[in-house]
Amino acid sequence: MRFLNPRTGAVESDSSVPYDLTYDDVFMVPRHSAVGSRQGVDLSSPDGTGTTIPLVVANMTAIAGRRMAETVARRGGLVVIPQDIPIDVVTEVIGWVKTRHHVLDTPIVLAPSQTVADALALLSKRAHGAGVVVDGDRKPVGVVTETDLTGVDRFTQVSEVMSRELLLLDAGIAPREAFNRLDAAHRKLAPAVDADGRLAGILTRKGALRATLYTPALDADGKLRVAAAVGINGDVAGKAKALLAAGADTIVVDTAHGHQDSMINAIKAVRALDPQVPIVAGNIVAAEGVRDLIEAGADIIKVGVGPGAMCTTRMMTGVGRPQFSAVLECAKEARKYGKHVWADGGVRHPRDVAMALAAGASNVMIGSWFAGTYESPGDLQQTADGRLYKESFGMASARAVRNRTSEESAYDRARKGLFEEGISTSRMFLDPARPGVEDLIDSIIAGVRSSCTYAGADSLAEFQERAVVGVQSAAGYAEGKPLHASWS
C-alpha cells in the first residue's frame, strides 16, 4: 500500500501526516484495472487459516456461537469460539460444527404434536425462519413459518397449521439446480432429504444462490473450519491441548493487553504442543509487540486496542491507537518475518474492511456489527414499537467478568468487579433489510470485491500491493456518505 501526497499528487511509500489515522481518515484512489469481473477476485487469505473470504468473527460471547460458526464457515469465513465458555462445551460445539453440511442449512425440527408456542420460540434461531415437521422416522410431513402461526392460539399443535404440500430436494442436489427448482415452484425454501427420505437440512433460494458464489472454509478432511480462543491465565497448555484434540482449526491466545510476559509465556506453552494449526495472539498496536509475539511463536498477530464498539479502554485509560495506522505498522513488521496480522475492531462499514485489508491485514475481525443478527447466540427481543434486537456486551464488561469468574469466591469476584471496562448491555437492532449474518456478509464482500477491482487487483496480496490511499478531512468523509443510508 502507498499514500497519495495531497500537495503533489505523487504516490509515496510513507504518509506525511503527523498523526495516526482511523479508517474514516482515509480513502482509496481508483487505478487502472484489467480485472474483468469482481466475482473473479480471489479473496482467500494467505495466512494459513483457510478462509476464502477475509472475515473472522471475534471471540465475543454475545456473538460467536455454534449457529454463527456454522453459517460463517459455510460462506468462507471463520468464527472464534470465546475463551470464557467451559472447555467441554467448546469441544462439543467444535464437533457439532464439523458435522454440518457444506450447502444445506441446519433445520429447525418439530414434532407434529408440538405447539405453536414451541415453534415461535424456535423460528427466530435461524434466518430461514421455517420449522420442518417430521414424523417418527424423521421424514418431513410439513413446514411451518411465522405466517402459518400468526393469529393462532399458542396451544394449537403445529400439525393443524403446517403446510403439507412439500417440495423435497435431494440432499446432494447441485446448488444451481436447487435454485431453479425452488424458483420454478415459487418456493422460498424446501426441506432436503437423504436417500431414505429422512430430513438432512433445509435450503432457501438465496442459500442456493450463495452456494454458487462462496467457497466454504473447509479443513483437510472437508469439514467446516472453526477456531477457538484461550486466555493467558491458568492451564493454557491444557486448554489448548483439549481444543486441538477436539479439532479446532486455529488457536487464538487472547487478552486485551497482548504485549506482556504472561502472553509471551502463554504463546510458548501453546507452541510447545507443536500444533499443526495457526496460533493467533494479541492484542497489540505497535511493531515492537509484533516482534515479541512472533518470536514467542505466534503465526498471526491480532491488532487493535480500543476501536471496538463495546470497548471503553481509550476513554477509561487513554491507551490505544487509531486502527488504520496500527494495522499498517503491524502488518509491515509482520511481513518481515513472513507472518500476518488480523485487524480486530473499528469496522462499521464495508469500506472499513477494505481499508483494513489495504493496510495489510490478512483477515478482518467483526464483532458487534454481527451481534444484531439471527445467528448470534442471544434471544431475540422486541421493543414496544416492534423493533427486533439482541443484547450485546463487551468482553471486559461487568457481565463478561461475571461469566469468567463465576467459580471464584464472592470476595474475588467483587474485587475484580471494581475494575471492569466495556459496555455491559447494548441493544443491537436487526436491520430489516439485512437481518441475517449472511446478508451482512453479502454487503461486506460485495464492497471488498469492488474495492479490489478499483485497485486493479485480482487477489488480496495484489490488493495490498496496488492500493493507493489518501488522507481526507471530516468533510471529505461526510461527502462520501449517501443520504439516509445505513450499513448497520
N, C-alpha and C positions, 0 to 999 in steps of 0.2 A: 504494500500500500504506500502511496505517495501523497503529499499535500500539494494543493494548489495555492500559489502565492497570490494574494488578492491585489497586490500592488503591481506586479509584473506580468501576471498570468502564467508564469513559469511553473512547471511541476518539479517539486523538490522532495528530497527524501525525509526531511525533518520540518516540523512546523515552527514558525517564528512566533507563535502565540505564547506569551509569557505566563500562561496559566493552564491548568488541566481542563479537559473537555468532557462533557457529558454527551450522550447520544443526540440530545436536542441541539447541541452546539455545532453539529457537523452535517454536511450534505455530500452527495456523490455526484461527480461530473460525468455525464454520458460520454462514451468513447466510441470510436469506430468498431463495429461488430460484424463478425462473419457468422454469428450463431443464428441459424435459421429459425429455430423454434425454442421457446422457453422450456417445452417438455423434453428437449434434448439435453438439458443441463444435468450433469451428474452431481447430485447433492450428497453422495456418500462421503462419510468422514474418513480421513486418513489416520485417525488416532487409535485404531485397533478395537474400538468398542462395537463395531459392526452396524452403526446407524446408517441408514440410507437417506435420511433427512437429518439436518443438523440440529435436532431438538432433543433435549433431555429434561424430563420433569423433575423438579427439585424434590429432595427428601424432606418434605413438609407433611406432617401428619394429616392436616386437613385437605391435602391434595393428592398425595401419592399412595394409592391403594391398589387392590387387585384389578378392579374394573379399569382404572386408569392405565395400569401396566399392560393389560391385555390389549386395550384399544390402541394405545400409542405405539406399541411394538408392531401391531398389525400394519400400521402406516409407516413404519420405518424408524421410529424414534425409540427412546429408552426412558424408563421410569426408575428412579432410585427409591427403594423402599426405606422409610426412615429408620434411624438407629434407636429410637425410643420405644419401638414395638418389641415385645418379647421374642426371643430367638425362635422358639418353637412355632410361633405364629408366622414369622417371616419365612421360615423354611417351608411351612405349609403353603404360603402364598406363592413362593417361587415354584414349587411343584405344581400348583394349580395353573399358573400362567403357562408353564411348559406343556400342559396338555390341551391348550386352547387351539382352535382351528385357525389356519392362516387367513381364510376368507370369510367363513361364517362367523357371525356374532353369537355370543352365548345367549341362549334364550331364557326368558322368564317362564318357568314351568309351573303350571297349575293343574290340580286335580278337578274333575267336574264338580265335586261336592264342595269345593272351597267357595267362599263367599265373595261378593262384590267388594266388601271391605278389604279382604285379603288381596285381591287383585289391585285395588287402588293403592295399597301400601307398597306394592312392588313395581308398578309400572314406571315410576319416576327413577328407578335404579338404572334404567337403560335408555339411551337416546332413541332407540327404535320404538319405544312406547307401546309394546304389544306383549301379551301373555299368550303362550301356546298351551292349550288344554289337552292333556294326554290321558289315555286310558291306562290300565294296569300294566300293559306291556310297553309303555312309553311311546305309543303310537298316537300321532296327533288326531284329535277329533274336533278341534275348534280353535278359534283365535278370538281374543278379546282386546279391544283398545279402549281408550278413555271415552270415545264416542259411544261405545256399547254400554258403558257403565254410568253415563250421565243421567241423572234423574231417576236412578233405580234404587230401591231400598237396599241398604247396606248388607242386610242378612240374606239377600237373594243369592242362590247358588249360580256360579258362572255358567253352568250347563244350560241355564234358562235364557241367558242373554248372549252367548257366544255365537259367532258366525260359523256356520257349519260347512259352507261351500268353500273348500280349501283348494288352493293351488299348492301342490307339493313339488319341491325341487329336489333333484338328486344331489346328495352331499358333495359329489365330485364334479358338479357341473362347472363349465368354464364361466368366469365372471361375465364375459360379454354375452354369452348365450343366456345366462340368467337374467341379465338386464333386459334383453329382448323379450324374453318370456313374460317378465313382470310388466313390461311396457305394453305388450300386446294384450295382456289380460287386464290392463288398467288397475294393477295392484301396486301398492307402495311397498309391500313386503310379503314374504311367504316363508313357511317353515321348510327346512331342508331335512331329508331323511336318509338313513343309510340303506344298504341293500335289503335289510329285513323290515324296512318301513318304520324304524324307530327314529325318534327325533334326534337330529345331530346338530342342529343350530337354526339360526334364522338369518335371512338375508333381505335387505332392503334394496330398492332400485339404486339409491345413492351409494349404498355399500358395495354393490356390484360394480358400479362405475368407478369408485375409488380403488377397488382391487385391480383395475386395469391401469391406474395412474401411479400407484405407490408400490414399492417393493418392501415386503415385511423385513424387519430386523430379525434374522434367524441365526442360531448358533450352528456349530459344526454338525449337529445331529438333526438340523432342520426344524428346531423348536424355537418359539418366540424368546427373545432375549429379555432379561430383567436384571437390574443392578440392585445392590443393597449397601446400606451405609453402616459404619461403626463409629463410635465416638473415640476419644483418646484416653478415656479413663477405664479402670477395671481390667478385666481379662480380654484385652483387644485381640490377641492372637487366638484365644479360644473361640471368640465370637466369629472372627474372620474364617477360621477353620470350619466352623459349622456352616457358615454361609456358602463357602466354596464347595463343601460336601453336598449341600442342597442344590447346587447348580447355578449359583449367582454368576453372571457373565462379566461383571465389573464390581470391584470393591471400592467404595468411597470412604476414605478416612476423613471425618468431617468435624470441624469446630469453628466457632466464629473467628477466633484469632489463631490462624494456622502457623504463624511463624514463631513457634515456641518449642522448647525442648520436649514437652510432652507429645507434641505432634511428631517430631522427628523420631522419637523413640517408638511411637505407635507405627509409623511407616516401616521402620526397621523390623519391628515384630511381624508385621504382615508380609514383608518381603522375605523374611526368613522361612516362611511357609512355602516358598517357591511357587506362588500362584501362576497358573498359565492364563491368567486374565489380567487386564489393565488394573493398575492401582491409581486411583484419583485421590488427591489430597488438597486441602485448603481449609479456610480461605486466606488469600494473601492479595496484596495490591502492588508489590514492587519487585524489581529484578532480584534483589538480594534474597527475598523469600523464595523465589522460583529456584534459584541455585541451590539453596539449602535443602529444599524438599526433594528436588531431583537427586541430589547427592545421597539423600537418605533412602531413595529407592522408588520415588513416585514416577509414574509414566505420564500423568496428566495433572496439571495444576489448576485448581478451582480459584477463579479470580473474582473478587468483589467483597467489599466491606462497606455496608451502609446503603446500597442503592435499592434494596428490596422494598416493596410496597408495605410490608408488615414490619419493617425494621426501623427502630428508633436510635440506632447506635450513634449516628452522627449528631443528633440533637442531644443525646444524653452525654456523650463523651467527647465530641469534636473529632473523633477518629474516623478515618475512611479516606476515600479518594474518588473523584469523578470517574465513572466507569469506563468511558471510551479510552481515556488516557491510561488507565490501569491495565486494560486488556491489551492495548497497543504495546506498552512497555514489557509486560509479562510475556506476551506471545513472542516478541522479538528475542527475549532472553531464552525462552524455552527452545526456540528453533536452533540455537547454538548447540544444544545437547541432543537434537533430534527428537525432542518431546513436544507436547501440545498443551494448550490451555482451554478450559471451559469458561465462558463468560457467564457469571452467576449473578443475576439480578439487574434491575433497571430497565428491562424491556417492557414496553407498554403498547407498542405498535409494531406492525410488520417491518417498518423501516428500521427500527431499533435492532431487530435481529440481523438484518442485512448489514448494518453498520458494525455490529459486533463481529460478524464474520469477516468483513473487510479489514477490521483491525487485527485479525489473526486468530480468532477463536476457531477451534475445530468443531465445537458444539456450543449451543446456547441453552442455558438452563431457564426454564419457565416455572414460575411459582404461582403467585396469587392470580395471575392472568387466567390460569386454568381452574381456579377454585370455584368459580361460578359456572360449573358445567354439570351435566347429569352424571358424569363419570367420577367426580370427586367423591370421597368417602362420606361426607356429611349428609344428613337428612335434608330433603328439600322442604323449605318453609315458604310461607306466603304472608305478605303484608296485608293490611286492611284493604288496600286498593287493588289487591290481586297480583302484585308483582312477586315473582318467584326468586328466591335467593338461598344461598347456603352460607354458613358461618365459617370464616377463616381466622387463623391466628398465627402470629409469629413464633418461631421456634425458640426464642429467648423470652417469650411472654410468660406471665404467671400461669396460664393454662398449660403451656408446654412443660414448664418446670414441674408443675404438679404431676404430670404424666410420667416424667423421667424419675421423679423422686418418691414415687408412691410407696416404695418399700423401705424408705428411710424413716428414722424416728421423727416424731412430731416436732421436736426441737430443731433438728437439722433442716426439715422442710421449711419451718418458719424462718430460720436464719437465711436460707437461700432465697426465700420469697421477698426479702427486703431489697434484693439486688437484681430483680428481674428487669429485662428490657423487652421491647417489642409490644405490639398491639395484641391484646388478648382476645378480642372479639371484633370482627368487622363483617358487615353484610356484603357478600359478593353476589350481585344480582345477575341472573341469567339473561343474556341478550336474546330477546325473542327471535332475532334473525340468525343467531349462532348459539343455540343452547347446548350443543354437544361439543366435546373437545375436538372431534374430527372437523366440525365446522370452523373452529378457530385455526386448526392446523391447515385447512384448505386456504384460508386467507393469508396466513403467515407464509406458507410455501409458495403460493402464487406471487406474493411480493418478492420473496427471495429469488425465485426463478427469474422474474422480470429484472431485478437488480443485476443479476449475472449477465443477462443479455444486454443491458445498457452498458455494462463494463466490457462487453465482448469476451466473456469468459464462459467456457462450457464445463467447468468444474470448480469446486471450492478452492483448490490450490491456485488455479488460474485467476479466480476472482480476487483472492488476496494479493496476487501479484499485480493485477491490472487496475485495481480500484484507485481512483484519484479522488481525494476527499478535500473539501474546502470547509472553512470555518465561517459561520454565519451569525448574525445578530438575532436577538429575540424576535425582531420584526420579520427577519428572513424566515425563521421557523414558522411564525404565525401565518405568513403569506402562503406557505405550502399546505395549510390545513383547509380541507373543504368545509363549507358552512354546514352546520347542523349534522355533522357526521360523527359516528362513534365506532371505535375499533374494539372497545372493551366488551 
